[in-house]
Amino acid sequence: MTEHTTNDTGAPGGHSPATRLQHLFEGHRLTPTQRRIAHCMVRRAADVPFLSSVELAELAGVSQPSVTRFAVALGFDGYPALRKHLREVAPAGPTAPTRANEYQQAVEAEIANLRHLADLLADPAPVERAGALLAASRPLLVLGLRAAASQAYGFSYFAAKVHPDVRLLDEGGTMLADRIDAAVRAGATALLCFALPRHPREAVDTLAYARSVGLTVVTVADSAFAPVAAHSDLLLPAAVGTGLAFDTACAPMLLGRVLLEAMCDGLPEAQARLEEFDVRAAERGLFME
């Protein structure tokens, strides 16, 4: 069963608009197009109750009939009924329109993603559980393919300074299963996956294989509705920015650093390892500062 992060806020009903939307979508089998709409709605949770189906379709990059079918899939008679429901559970007014150029809008969108991440982290339990799972796995596998490769590399680079055995999986191919098998034989119990759009089929297949050989899968994904969710034991969402030609991933990167902090809490020797590295780095004149 995939777990999703939730949090309590001062919003009506005890949850933020984004969290209430996630609860609305949970339990429904959504198509890739419907997951795209759901993801867009979570990112624009404060505005969605006041958007027309055409406006939502434009924001999500889908057709207007797709929005209608999405509402029906959730159990409503159509999009107007869904919007009426959202207005009843989240009566706040829409946010003011942004008066900025496209570059500033991209930055503002990333700031909103980070605020959403901060709301999710109001309940630290999922991240703390993930940190304990990662700390206990010897070796620890870290997977990130294509667009997510840099996130996996960054996590692995720092994790290797405190964890005794981190194994990075950032290239696809038939060797992936072999490396997972070798790690399991060596005692691995967990795999951390960074999954970002566009989600490679190979990443989904790799997670399915990892679970089949007994690994617990912790996933950082752009949405709780990402294709990898079905093959994750613990999914931690962190939205990506889509306002530029190429997606931006500040929130997933920051969540990776938060996971590092949580993992360090489960490694009693972490501080000693960091201090040892600092001493050796000074002896070697490794850094200019």
Buried (B, 14 or more C-beta within 10 A) or exposed (E): EBBBBBBEBEBEEEBBBBBBBBEBBEEBEBEEBBBBBBBBBBBBBBBBBBBEBEBBBBBBEBBBEBBBBBBBBBEBEEBEBBBEBBEEBBEBEEEEEEEEEEEEBBBBBBEBBBEBBEBBBEBBEBBBBBBBBBBBBBBBBBBBBBBBBBBBBBBBEBBBBBBEBBBBBBEBEEEBBEBBEBBBEEEBBBBBBBBBBEBBEEBBBBBEBBBEBEBBBBBBBBBBBBBBBEBBBBBBBBBBBBBBEEBBBBBBBBBBEBBBEBBBEBBEEBEEBBEEBEEEEEEEEEEEE
